[in-house]
Each structure stands twice: as structure tokens, then as C-alpha cells.
Amino acid sequence: MQKVKNICIGSLLIVTFFYIKVSFAQTKHNENYYLVDSLQLSQLPVKEKIIIEQNLVKFHKAANDSLQLNALYAIVKQSKNKQVKKKYNKWVVAFINANKHKISKQLYIQMLFNIGVYHKSIAEYQQAIHTYQQISSLSSIINDKKSEIAAYEGIASSYRNDGNFLKANEQYNKALAYYKKIEDKKNIGRLLNVIGFLHENYGMHIKALSLYDQSVTIREEIDDKKGVASVFNNIATVNKKQGKPYIALEYYKKSLAIRQQTKNRSGESLSLNNIGVVYKNLKEYEKALHYYEKSLAIKQKLKNQKGIAHTLNNIGTVHKEQGNYATALKKYNESLKISIDENDERWIAITLFNIGSTCLKVNKIAKAKSSAEQSLKISKKIGHPELIRDASEVLKQVYQQQNNWKKAFETQELYVAMRDSIRNKKTEQAATEQRNSYEAEKREQEIKLLSTQNQVLLKEKEVQKLKLYTNQIITIISILALAIAIGFIIYINNTSKRRKAVNALLQKQDDERQVMLKEIHHRVKNNLQVINSLLRLQAKEFDDKEIVEKFKECQKRVITIAALHEKMYHSDELSHVNLKDYITTIVNDIINTYIIDKEIKTNITIDNIKIGLRTIVPLGLIVNEIVINALKYAFSTTDHGEITITIKQIEKDVYEMLIGDNGVGNTSIENTPGLGSKLIKIFTKQLNGTIEQLHGTGTNFRIVFNSIDVI
């Protein structure tokens, strides 16, 4: 039976070979038949020749331009050869430009999308951006909103791949604004996840987690289980990057559970692999192997060859770290064979390096040398500095053992050059990320500070009459925030131009910048005072004492933030505030404005701590809520009392605050439904902190929090 099968296969190959040979013999004399020149057809693999021949037959027999265009682009999509893809993609571009008045605009847009995707795939990002901009303009003319928004996303992803965070974020938010306008929750949830991933890639982990949380909320609301699983996976990855492996495991397992429930086998294998990576990093090797093996089994059922190769490599690495070198080499060789079949050059280089480094450990010097040399050759070809560095390190050790000091020195030089190149690249990337994210974070910062109080008011659903007035306040705050952001950009722009103009004026310009930043804080403080006045005037229109009291509480929160900007205005160091001075000021202000007929003492003990703006705003609001609660409830049966606040540093960037009163005591914060208790918990979470209520006289809390300015 097997013999018959082999004869049939052999016959089929012979027929195929003669079909190709005859087909090409009939047409190869006419170069126009192939539409492009300089293609070395004789050097192409058989599969490539079949792809070209079959689609060109369709092209030359096509009854109209649209069918011809589809046949040409099929070559680009189906071919695995870079030279073929590049030449026929150029021909597609030339064809649609020559025939754009004859083909439909929708087909023209579709082909432009294909061209944009092609340019992105070969890292020609500026050409991709130009193509997507053409789509955007044409879609706008024919009122094809769907294609226009898709073009925004194409531009955004091209900017992202090209390292331009600000422009990528701008384009993604254009698309997001449109989906919000039409209330398309599915795409809102998807884009929030995409924008979160953008922020994650640029090291803005807190912002990324915030966007992921929003995406999860919306996707859970519309029962988008696949989307929720994807976001959980991203949240896990952020926590893994932040050095929080157990939180990462929690979210990876949440993602896994949903993917198993929805029978998303491909996603399930990815989650299993990710869990294995975390356990491997924790050196819990048995658990790592358990999850890798389960991932591998699924990939084998799905016939995901590249995935199989990658997971085999991971399994090999676990065995290598355990000292099971024979098993590791077996897994690496299985992975290598598949990667070669798939022409996956990057993983071929990675696997060859792993084989070389493992052989070095078992003293198989010849095999270590040949594997590392092959890895180095491929790594140079694909331009991968990390792999060049790793392969050269193995070769250096091989040459040292062979006493070939000249070669050892040459590979050491290569290793150092690649290592330094990677370091410089990372340093440059970090600097670029910092510059790119600076303006975006500043714009968001002022809007958040001025809109926090109104978001609190919106949550008071039972006060229906406040909705109209709250919307007016939101409008005013938005205008003020926009004006501040524009003013800030103008100031920075002007300062930058002056700084570049004359090097001799650098010191003077630095002084001007300090004055300018102080002025910004002064203006923010004044704007907050305007909002405070608006709230006070608005409260006078109500007779209901409960509503008036809500306004007063909002006023106190606005005043707390205004006090911070007042401190920044009078400070010589604009990036940080003296914590003791600030806390003392806001506590005294609250007591002076709230207490009329009671004697309240304060006992404030705070280390000499300086904290940045991002940390001190939520911390000040926590103190504001706890002190106001104490003044409202703790001293109702006495004419005097004491409020105690102690803050000290317990670890690097980690602080402990003990805050409370010696009054009559209060119910647990967990059982208190009021807005103040909710705000305390929200702001504590924002500081990555924990809160616990202490037992004893009065109401006292222990809050451990992080400085989020260092993230």
C-alpha cells in the first residue's frame, strides 16, 4: 500500500514539474507576459513559479480591470519571496494609478489598504502613512466614513511602529472619538485596549492600566468575552513588566478561563504559554513545563507550526536551566527543524544560539562553534543586535577554549559593540519616550485636576436637579483646561525657540522657565478659585440643606487642590512639594473654615519628605476627606478634640500614613456607603496603596501608599 502511495506522489510531482516547465516554456520568451523585469524566474522555488503562473493566467484572461487587479494582488498575498512580493506590489501601485479612473472608487480604496499593509509589513512606515492619508482624503470625498476611520487607525499603527507616540496617539483618539459619537461600544472597547497597548509599549504603565480598565468595563457590559480575555492578558503583561509576577499570573489565568469557556483554542494556547513564562521566571520549573506542554498540545492540534517551534524552544530552555542538557538539545533540535521548514529566520537564529550555548556547557565545542557561527550569520543578515551579541558571546568562549586568542578578541569586540549599541538604543528610546509622553501627560494632567470635582458630582445620581448645573460647570472647566494646555504649549514652544537661538542665554532662559511654570501654577490656582466661587454661587440657588452641603464638600476638595498649586507657586523647587508644609496648611484651613465653637488641636508629625504633583494630589484629597469626616462626626459630644497625622517613609518610594482622631469613633470604612468613603478608597487605589482601620479610641486609619511620580 505504501509503495503504491509513493508511486502516486512521485507521478504527481513529475506531472507538476512538466506542467510548470511547459507553461514557462510557452511564455518565458515574452517578458511582458510577466509584467515585471529582472525576476530570476529560473532561481525561484517551484511553489513560487506556480503562484505566479496561475495568477498571471487569470490576469491575461480577465474581462475587466478589477479582475486583473485582483489577480495581480493575489501574487503579492500568496508569495513568500520578498523579491516577488516587492516587484509585484510596485506593479499593483502602477496599475491602480494608471487605471484609477476606470476602476470603482471602492476597489481603489481597497487596493490602497492592501498597499498600506504591505508597506507596514516591510517597515516602510512613511510610505504606509502616505498611502493611508490618500485613503482618508478619498473616503472623505465619497463620504465613506468606515474607510476614513480605518485609515486613521492605519496611520496610527504606522506612526506607532515608527516610534512616534504623540502622532500615533492623536490618530487613535480621532478614531475613538468617532466611535464614541456613534456609541459603537464594541469598537470603543477595542480601541481603548489598542491605545492602552500603545501606552504600555512606551512605558506609561499607569495610564495603560487605566485604559485597560475602561476597556474591560465596556467589553463586560456588551458581553464581549473574547475582548475581555485579550485585555486581561495585557493587564497581566503590564504587571509582569512591573515586577509583579503573582498579579500577572492572576490575570493570565482569568484570560485563560475565558478562552477555555469560549473555546478559543489559539488564545488558550497563548495564555498557557504566558503562564509558563511567568513560572519559568519564578524558577518554578515543574509548573512552567506543565503549562508549556499543555500549550504545545493545543498548537499541535491546530497545526500551528511556528507556535510549536516557539514552545519547544521554551521547553528546551526550562530543561537547560534545570541542567537537563540532553533533553534541552533534543527540544531545541525539534524546534530548529520546524523553524527551518517555516523559513522563520529570527527563531532559527535564536534556536541555533540556544543549541550553541547548551553544547558549550557539555563541552561539545565543535557543535557549539558551528551553531553559534550559523546564528551569527543569520542574525547579521536580519540585523538583530541582541542575537548578534549573544552569538558572539558563545563564539568568544569557544575560541578561548581553543586558544584562538585572535578570534576570541575579534568576537569580544563584536560582543562589546553590540552590547553598547543596544544600551545606547535603549537609552535613546527611553529619552524619546520621555519626550514624546511629556506633552501628552501634561495635557491630561490639568484636565484631570480640574474635572475631578465634577465627576464626583455626576455620581450623585439622586440629586437630579444638579445635572443641568453640573454640565455647565464641566463646560467651563473644559474651556479653562484647554486654555491652560494651549498656554502651556505656547510657553514651552517659545522657551525652546529662545534656547536654540543663543547658547549664551541658556541660564537666563532657565530662569524664565521657572517663572513661567510658577505662573502656570498661579493661574491654575486662580482658575480653581473661580470654580470654587461658581460652586458657592450655585449653592445659593438651593434651599435644600443636603444639596448645599454637597456643594460645600466639593468646594473643600477644590480648595485642597488649589492649596497645592499655591504651594508650588511659592516654592523654589517646582517638581516637588514639602509634604509637611502642605498637609499642615490644608488641615488648618479645613479646621478654620469648618469649626466655629470647638477647640480642635492638631498633632502632625511628618518626615522631611518631598513628593511630586502626581502623588500629592490624591494624598491631599484623602487627608481632606478623613479630616472633614472627623470634624463632622467625631466631636459631636464634646467641645474639644485632637486630629493626629503621622507620615514616614518605610521603603524606597513607599510611605506609611497614620491618620485619625480621638473622638467618639465611627463605623468601618468598608460599611460606609457615603461618597467620602468611596473617594478615600479610590484615591488610595490610585496610589497603589492599602487602607486599614485601626482599633482603639476614636477613628484611625493606617494607609500604606507608593509615590507614583517615579513610574
N, C-alpha and C positions, 0 to 999 in steps of 0.2 A: 504493500500500500504506500509506504513511504517513498519507494523507488518511483512509483507512478506519479506521486505528488511532485517529486524533484524534477521528473521529465517535463511535467506540465509547466512548472515555474520556469524551467530553462527555455522551453519553447516560447513562452510569453515574453521573456526578456529578448530573445532573438527577434521576434516579430516587432517588438517595440523599437529595437535598435535599427532594424531595416526601415521601419516607418519614418523614424527621425532622419535617417541617412537619406532616404528618397525624398522626403519633404524638403530637407535643406538643400539637396542637390538641385531640386527644381527651382529654388528661389534665391540661392546664395549669390548667383551671378548678378542679381539686381539689388544694389544697396538700398534703393528707395523702398523696396519691399519691407525693410526693417525700420524705416523711418528715422533711424539714427545711425551715425557712422562711428567708427573707431571701436566698435564692440568686437572683441576677440571671441566670436561665436564658437570657434573650434576648441577654445580653452574652457568653455563653460561646462558645468556638470549636466548630465542627461536631463535631470528634473528641470533645470532652468531652461534648457532648449525646448522642452515640451511646453512649459508655461508660455514662452514667447511665441512659439509656433501656433499653438491653439488659439491664443487671443488675437494674433495678427490675422489669422484666417477669418475670425469674426469681424475684425476691423475692416478688412478689404471687401467683405461680403455685406457689410452693414448698409441698411437702406437710408439712414439719415445720420446727421452729425451727432445726435445724442447717443445713438448706439455705438458709433465709432469711439466717442469719448469714454463711454463705459468700458469698452474693450481695452483701450489704452491704459486706463487707470487700474484695470484688473491685473495688468502686468506688475505695476508698482506694488499693489497689495499682496500679490501672491509670491513674488520673487523674494528669495533670501539673499541674493547677491547685491552688495552695496552699489557696485558699478552699474548693474542693470537698473536698480531702483532709481539711482540718481539720473541716469540718462533719459529714462522714460518719463520720469517726473518732469524734467525740463521740457520734454516734448508735449506733455499734457498742458503745461503752462502756455507754451507757444500756441498749441491748438485752440485752447479756450479764448486766448486773446485774439487770435485770427478769426474765430467764429462766434464771438460773443454776441453779435447782433443776430445770429441765426438760431442759436440755442435759447431755450427758455431761461428767464432770469433765475428761476428756482434751481434749475440744473447748474447754472453758472455759480450760484451761491454754494450749492452742494459740493461742487468741484473745488471751489476756493477753500472750503472747510477741509477737504482732503489734502490740499496743498499745504495748508497751515499745519495740519497734524504731521505731515511728512517733514516739514522744516523743523518742527519741535523735536521730532524723533532723532534728527541728526545734529541737534544743538545749534541750528541756525535761527536763533531766537529773534533777531531783528527782522529777518525776512518773514518769520511767522507773524510777528506783530503787525508788519505792513500788510500782510495778507488778511488778517482778521480785521484790520481797520478798513480795508476795502469792503469786506462783508458788512461791517457796521454801517458804512455810508450807503451802500446799495440797499440794504434791508430797510433803512430809514426811509429811503425814497419810495419803495414799494409797500411801506407800512407792514413789513414782516417782523413783528415785534419779537417773536420767538427766536428768529435767527439773529436779530440785533443783540439780544441778551446773551445768547450763546457765544457771540463774537466777543462781548465784554469778558466772558469767562475765559475764552481762548487767549485774549490779550493778557489777562491777569496771570494765567498759568505760565505764559511765556516770560513775562516780567519776573515771576517768582523763580523760574528756572535760571534766569539770567542774573539773579541776585538783587533785584530792585524791589525791596519790600514795600516802600511807600506807594509806588505806582501799581503794584500788584494788589495791595490792599484797597486802593482807590477804585480799581476796576471791579473787584469782587463786590465792594459795597454798592456800586452802581446797580449791579445785577440784584443784590439783596434788596435794595430799595424798591425795585420794580416788583419783586415777588411779594414784598410786604404790602405794596399798594394794591395788588390784586388778591391779597390774602391767600396766596398759594403756600400753605403750611408745609407741604412736602418739600418744596424747593427751599423754603426758608430754613427748615431744619437741616437740609443737606448743605446749604451754603454756610450756615453757622459752623458746621463741622469743618468745612473746607477752610474757612477763614481762621478757625481755631488752629488747624494744622499748619497754616502759614505762620501764625504767631509762634507756635511750638518750634518750628524749624529755625526761627530767628531768636530763640532763647527766651521769649516772652511767655514764660510758663504760667504765671498767674492770670494773664489776660487769656491765654489759650484755654485754661481750665474754666474760666468764666463763660467763654463762648461754647465750650463743650457742654456745660451745664444747661445753657439755654437751648442748645440743640436737642439734648436728651428730653427736656421738658416738652418741647413741641412734638418730638417724634413719639413720645409716650402718649401724648394727647391724641394723636391720629393713629395710634397702634401700628407704627412703623417699626416692627421688631428688628428687621434687618438693619435699619438705620441706627437703632439704639445699640445693637451689638457692635456696630462699627465705632460709635462714639465711645462706648465703654473700653474698647480696645485702645483707642487713642488716649483716653484718660489714664489707662494703665501705663502706656508708654511714657507719658509725661512724668508719672510718679517713679518709674524706673530710672529715668534720666536724673531725677532729683535725689536719687539715693534712697528711695522708699520702696524696697522690694516687696514688702508684705502688703502694702496698699495696692501695688501693681498687680500682685497675684490675685487679690480680691476682685479687681475689675476685669482682669483677664478671664477669671473663672465665671464672672457674671456674663461676659461676652460669650464664652464657651457654652454656657447653659442655654442661652437664647438661640445660638446657632444649632445646637443639638435639637432644641424644641422645633425649630423651623426647618430642620433637615437641610441646612446649608452646609453640605459636606466640605466644600472648598474652604469656607470660612472656619468650619470646625477644625480642619487640619492646621490652619494658620494659628488659631488660638492655642491649640495643643502645643505647637512648636514654640510659640511665645512663652507659654508657661514653662516649657522645658528650658528655655534660655535663662529665665529667672532662677530656676532651681540650680542650673549649672553654675551661674554666677555666685549663688549662695553655697556652692560646693556640696549640695545635696544631690550627689550623682545618681543614686538609685531612682529618686523621683524624676530627675531630669531624663534618664533613659526611659522610664515608664511613659512619660508624655511624648518623647520623641518617637518611640516605637508606635504608639497609637496614631500619631500624626503620619508616620510613614505608611502605615497600613491603609489609611484613607487615600493618601496620594497614589498608592499603588492601584487601588480600586478605580480611582479616577483617571489612571494612566497619565498623571501629571509628571512627566519625565524630569523636567527641571526641578520641580519641588522634591522629587525623590532624591535627586543628586544632592540638593542642599541639605536635606535632613540626614542623609547618610554621612555627609561631611560633619554635621553637628554631633551625630552619634560617635563618629570616629574621634572627634575632639574630646568628648567625655572620657572615652577609653584611654586616650593619650594622657589626660590629666590624672587618671587613676593608675597610670603605669602599665596598662594592658596594651603594650605597643603592637603585638602581633594582631590583635583584634582591630586596633585602630587602623593599621595599614590595610587590613582586609576591607574595612568600610571605606577608607579613602580611595582604594583602587576601584571598588564598585562605583563610587561617586564619579571618579575620573572618567571611566568608560562611558557613562551616560552623558556627562558634560561634553565629551568629545563628539558623541553622536549628535548632540543638540547644538554643536558649534557655539557653546557658551564660553567665550574666551576668558571672561573675568573669573568664572568659577573653575575653569581649567587651571588658571594661574594660581588661584587660592589653594586648590587641592594639591597641585604639584608642590607648592611651598609646604603644606602640611605633611606631605609624604617625605619631603627632604628633611624637614626638622625632626620628624619621628625617626627616620633612618639614622640621623646623626646621633640620636640618643642610644640606639642599639649598635652603634659603631659600624653601620653599613655605609662606609664612606663613599664608595663609587656610586651607589644608588642615590645617596643624599646629594652628591655633586650633580649628577645628570638631571635629577628632578628640579633642583634649585636653578640650574642653568636654563632649563626649559621655562620655568616660572618667570625668571628674569627676562628672557627673550619676549615672552608674550606680554608681560607687564610693561615693558618698554614700548611694545607695539601699540597697546591700548592706552598708554600714557597714564598709568596708575601709580602715583608716587609711593603710597603706602605699601603696595605689593613689591615695588622695586626695592624699597628699604628692607622689607622682610626677607626677600630672596637674597639680597646682597649680604645680609647678616649671616644667613646659613652658609653661603659660599665663603665668607671670610673665615668662619670656623673650620670649614673643610680644608681650605688652603693652609691654615695654621697647623692643622694636624698632619698635613703632607709636607710641612716645612717649606712651602712655596711662598716665601715672605713677600715677594714682589706682587704676586696676585692677591695675597691677603691684604697688602697695603692698598692696592687699587680698589678692591671691593669695600674696604673700610672707608676709603674716600667717598665712594659712591653712596655707602650707607649714611655717612655724615651729611653729605649734600642733600639726600632725600629727606633725612630727618629734619634738617634745618629748613628745607623748603616747606615741609608740612607744618612745622611750627610757625614759620612766617606767614604761611597761608591762613592758618587758624587765627593768628594774631590780627592779620589784615581783615579776615572775615568778621572777627569779633568787633573790631573797630568800625567796620562798615555797618554791621548790625546795630551797633550802638548809635551811630549817626542816623541811620535810617529810622530807627524806632524812637529817637528823641522827640522829633516834631509830632509824631502820631500820639505818643503818650502824653505830651504836653497839652495837645488839643483836647484829649479825652479828660485830662485831669481837671481842668477848670469847669467843664460841663458837669462832671460828676459832683464836684464840690457844691455847685450852685443848684443842682437839680435834686439832691438827696432829700431835702425837706419836703419838696412837692411830691416825690414818690411816696413818702411816708403818709402824706395827707390823702393820696389816692387810695391807699389801703384801708382807710376808714370808710368802708362802704356804707355803713349805717347812717352817715351824715350826708344824706342825699343833696341837701341844699348847698353844700360846699363845692359840688362838682363844677358848676359854671365858673365860680371864682378861682378854683384851683387851675382850670385850663388857662385863665387869663394870666395867672402868676407864672405858669410854665412857659407861656409865650414870652413874657417879659424876661425870664431867666435865660431862655434860649437866645434871645437877641443880645442880652448882656454878655453871655458866654461867647457868642460868635464875635462880638465886638472886641472882647478881651483877647480871643485867639488871634484875630486879624491884627490887632495892635501889637501882640507879642511877636508875630511873624515879621511885621514891618520893622520893629525894633531890632530883632536878631539880624534881619537882612541888611539893614543899614549899618549895623555894627560890623558885620562881616566884610562889607564893601570897604569901610574905612580901614579895617585891619589889614586888608590886602593892599590898599593904596600906598601906605607909607609905613615901613617897618619901624621907623624911629618913633612912631606914635603908639606902639603896642601897649605900653604901660598906661598911657593916658586913656586909650580905648577900653582897657580892662576896668579902669575906674568908672568910665561912663556906663559900662555894662552893669556894674554893681549898682549904680544909681538907678539905672533903668529897671533892674529886677526889683529893687526896693519900691520903685514907683508902681510896678505891677501889683505887688502885694498890697500897697496902699490903695490902689484902685479896686482890687478885689474886696478889700475890707470895706471900702465905701459902698460898693455895689451890694454887699451883704447887708450893710446898714440900711440901704434903700429898701431891700426886700423885707427887712425887719419892720421898717416903717409901714410898708404896704400891708403886711400881716396885721400890724396893730390897728391901722385904719379899717381894714376889712372886718376885724373882730368887733368894732364899734357898731356895725350894722346888725349885730345879732343880740337878742335879749337872752337867749338860752345860755345859762352859765356853763353847761358842759361843753358847748361849742366854743365859747370864748376861752375856756380853759385849754382846749385843744390848740387854739391859736397861740396862746401864751407858751405852751410847751414847744411848739415849733419855733417861736421867737427865741427861746432859750437855746435851742440847738443851733440856730443861725448865729447867735451871738458867740457861742462856743467856737465855731469855725472862724468867725471874724476876729476873735481874740488871737487865734493862731497867726493870722496874716498881719495883725498889728505887731505881734512879737517879731515876725520875720522882717517887717518894715524897719523896726528899731534895732535889729540885730546886725552885727558886723559880719557874721557868717551866714550866708543866705541858704545854704544847703541843709543846715541842721538848726534845731531849737533846743535851748536848755530846758530839759523836761521839768525840773523842779519849779523854775520860774513860771512856766506855762500852766502847770497843774494848779499851783498856788493861786495864780491870777484868776483862773476860771472858777475855782471853788469859792474864793472870796466874793467874786462878782455874783455867783448864784446865791450865796447866803445874804449878801447885801440887798439883792433885789427881791428875794423871796421871803425872808424873815422880817417881821415887824416887831413882835412883842416877845421874842425868845432870845436867850443868850446861848449862842452856839459857838463852841470852841473848835479849832481845827488842830490836828496833830499830823503834820505832813513831813515824812522822812523819806527823801529820795536821793539816791546816789548821784554823783556828778555825771549824769547821762545826757548825751546829745543824740537826738533822734530826728530822722528826716521826715519830710512832709507826708509821705505815703503812710507811714506808721502812726504819726502823731494825731492825724485827723480822726480815725476810728477810735484810738485810745482816748482822746479828749471827749468824744461823744459817749463812750462807755462811762467815764467818770461823771459826765453831765447827767446821764440817766440815773445812776446809782445815788448821787448826791441829792437830786431832785426827789427821788423816791423816799430817801431818808427824811428830808425836810417835810414831805407831805404826810408821812405815816409814822415815823419812828418816835417823834417827840409830842404826840398828841395829848399825852397825860402829864407832861412836865414843861417847865419854863426854861429848862437849860439842857444841854446835851453836848456830845463831842463826836466829831467825824474824824476818823483816822485813815490815813493813806500812807502805805509804805511801798516803794518800788526799788528793786535791786536786780542787778544782773546775776544770773545763775549759770549761764553758759555763754559761749560766743553767739551773739545775736539772739539770745533767749533771755527773757526777763520774767520776774515774778512780781505781781501787784497784790497786796492785801489791802482791801478797802471795805469800810463799813461804819457802823455807828453803835452807840451803847444804849439805843432806845428800847422800845417795847418788843422788838422782833417782828418778823414778817413771815409769810408763807414761803415755801420753796419756790425758787425762780422757775422750776420745771412745771409747777402747778399754777403759775400766774399767767392768765391769758392776755394781760394788758400789752399795749404797744411798746411801752418802755422795756419790759422783759424781752419782748421779741427783738427789739433793737440791740439790746445788750448781747444776746446770743448771736445775732447776725454779724455785729462788729467784731465779736470775739473770733468767730469763724473766719472773718476776713483777715485777721491777724494770725491765722493758722494756730489759734490758741485753744485752751480749755478753761472751763469755769466750774468751780465747785463751791457750794455754800457751806460755811464752817459752822460748827455747833458752838453754843455758848451764849453769852449775853448779847442782846441786840441782833442786828442783821449784818453779817460779814461774809465776804467772798474772797476766794483765792483764785486769781486769774494768771495763768502762765501763757505768755504770748511771744511771738517772734517779731523781729524787726524785718519788715517786708521790703525795706529800701534796698537791701543787699541782693535781692533776687534779680 
